[in-house]
Amino acid sequence: MFDQMFGGMKEKIEEIKKSLDGIFLEAEAGDGAVKVTVSASNHIKNISIDKSIVDPEDVEQLEDLITVATNRALRMAEERASEEM
């Protein structure tokens, strides 16, 4: 009995997970100098960095921009995943 009830739910969850893998969101930092693309299932797909902002003397700034863009993208993915559920 429980298998019948939860079997359908399990399939539905798997469908949602697959659909989340196909939803991509992009966030940026530094006026678009750093862009991070993630799936709604929280997998980082791409990080793009504008070469003009790369300063070997100021690696901290680049690290900060990557962190900000990544956190924004992951937050967006979390919100999107909640909407899909």
N, C-alpha and C positions, 0 to 999 in steps of 0.2 A: 504494500500500500504506500509506504513512504517512498519507495523507489519510483512509483508512478508520479507522485506529487513533486518530488524533488528532481526527478529525471528531466522533466520539461524545464525546470528552473535552471538546471545545470547547463542545458543546451542553450538557453536564452543568454546566460552569462557568457558562454563561449562565443556566441554571435556578437555580443556587445564588445567583448575584448578584441575580436577580429576587426570590427568596424573602427574601434579606437586606434588600432595600428595604422589605419588608412587616413586618419584625420591629422593634418599637419598645421602647426601654429608657429608663427614667427614673432619674436620679440627682439627689441634692439636697445642699445645704450649708446651714449655719446653721439646723439643726433644721427644714428644709423651707422656709425663707425664699426660697431660690433653687432652682428646679427646671429641669433641662435634659433634654429628650427628644431622643434620637438614634435613627437607624435602625441596624441591625446592619451596614449598609454605610458607617457613619461620616458620615452626613449629619445635621446638626443640624436638627431639625424645629421645636423650640419652646424658648424660654427664658421662664420665668415668675418674676416677682419680686414678693414680698409688699410692697405699698406702705409698710407700717409700718416697714420697715427702711431705706428710702431717706432718707438724711441728706445733704443737699447739702454739709455741712461735713466729711463723711467718705466721700468717693467711693471712696477706697482700699479700705475694708472691702467695699463692694459689688463692686468689681472682683475682690477676692480670692475672694469667695463664688462669683461667676460662674466664675472660673477653676477653683476646686476642683470645683464641680458639673460643669462641662464635661469636665474631665479624668477624673472618675469615670465619667461616662456613656460617654465614648469608650473607656475601659478595658473597661467592661462590653460594649460593642459588639464590641471586638476579641476578647474571650473567647467571645462568642456566635458570632461568625463562624468562629472556630477549631472550635467544637463542630459547626457545620453542615457544615464541610468534611469 
